[in-house]
Amino acid sequence: MKRMGMIFRAKANKALDRAEDPRETLDYSYQKQLELLQKVRRGVADVATSRKRLELQLNQLQGQTSKLEDQGRKALALGREDLAREALSRRAALQQQVTDLETQHSTLQGEEEKLTLAAQRLQAKVDAFRTKKETIKATYTAAQAQTRIGEAFSGISEEMGDVGLAIQRAEDKTQQLQARAGAIDELLASGALDDPTGTAKDDIAAELDRISGGTDVELELQRMKAELAGGSAPQQAIEGGSQDAAQRQSSQSPHKFDKQ
């Protein structure tokens, strides 16, 4: 069971590696950091709101204490010491509340400063991470494109591999057809195969055609020389040239038959 579990985890890890895109992972991490920064900012705003409420309460209590102090002075001026004592007693109670609120205000102010500093530091880290993230993404994209181009040039990519196999099969079939066509031509020329169309010639007929073609060329050459000389050449010279050409062709013919 342990081995099966290990194999399953290894397979799952490999599948996740293939499916994972580092650029998407970086974007997700950046999004989480932005959410955390937003929470910290909301915390700073909440603390600042509480501090502001305490400041309003302090202003109210301080106003009440000032009012009670004025009432106590006025009561003493009128000879009402009992009223003055009551006013001062209330003022003392309010003063204790003012002291407590001032302590809470100082605590909240300190927390607000800490959270503000933490938010600033987190903002700096998020900005730095964003810059690094974009750099890594650009580098990864460039490396991926360079790898694909290299694989395409080298032919080891899947797409180019299929194209290379198709080209290789086409070349093999072409070479096979060329070899078959050459073999058939050789068999037809040697007479091993019959040509039902009658267009193929045997070696003797081909040699006779070549000799007669060469004789015609020699005769035409003698005629052109005679025209350039300013007159027609004697018939004997032409016939002599024809006989010489025939002798040269006949002297070369045995060698060709020997080769065949």
Residue, then its C-alpha position, 0 to 999 in steps of 0.5 A: m500500500k505504501r508503494m502504491g501510494m508513493i507511485f500514485r503521488a509521483k504520477a500525480n506530481k508529474a502530471l501537475d508539473r506538466a499542467e503547471d504554467p509558471r506564469e499563471t502561478l506567479d499571477y496567482s501569487y501576485q493576486k493573493q498578495l494584493e488581497l492581503l494588502q487590501k486586508v491590511r489597508r482595511g485594518v488600517a482604515d478600521v483602526a483610524t475610524s475607531r481612533k476618530r470616534l474616540e477623538l469625538q468622544l474626548n471632545q464631548l467629555q472635555g466640553q462637558t468637564s469645562k461646562l461643569e467647571d464653569q457651573g461650579r464657579k458660578a455656584l460658588a459665586l452665588g453662595r451655593e457651595d453644595l451645587a459647586r461641590e456636585a458640579l466638581s464631583r461630576r467633573a471628576a467622574l468625567q475627567q476619569q473617563v477622559t483619562d481612560l479614553e486618552t489612554q485608548h486613543s494613544t493605544l489605537q494611534g500606536e496600532e494605526e502607525k504600526l499597521t500603516l508602516a506594515a502596509q507601506r512595507l507590504q506595498a513595497k514588497v508587492d511592487a517588487f514582486r510585480t516587477k520580478k514577476e513580469t521579468i520572470k514571465a518575459t524571460y520564460t516566454a522568450a526561453q519557451a519561444q527559443t526552445r520551440i524555434g530550436e526544436a523546429f530547426s533541429g526537427i525534434s519537435e512533435e510537429m516537425g517530427d511528423v513532417g520529417l517522417a512524411i518527407q522521408r516516406a515520400e523520398d523512399k517511395t520516389q526512390q523506389l519508383q525511380a529504381r523501378a522505372g530504370a529497371i524497366d527501361e533497361l529490360l526493354a532496351s535489352g529485349a528481355l521485355d516486349d513492348p506491346t506499343g511497338t515504340a521501343k527499338d532494339d539495340i541494332a536499330a538504335e545503332l543504325d539510326r545513330i550512324s545514319g544521323g551522323t552521316d547526314v550531319e557530315l553531308e550537311l557540314q560539307r555542303m555548308k563548307a562549299e557554300l562558304a568557299g564560294g561555290s558548290a563542292p564537287q560531287q566526288a568530294i561530298e561522296g568521299g566525305s560520306q564514305d569517310a563518315a561511314q567508315r568512322q561510324s563503322s569503326q566505332s560500332p564494334h566497340k559499342f556492341d562490345k560494351q553492350 
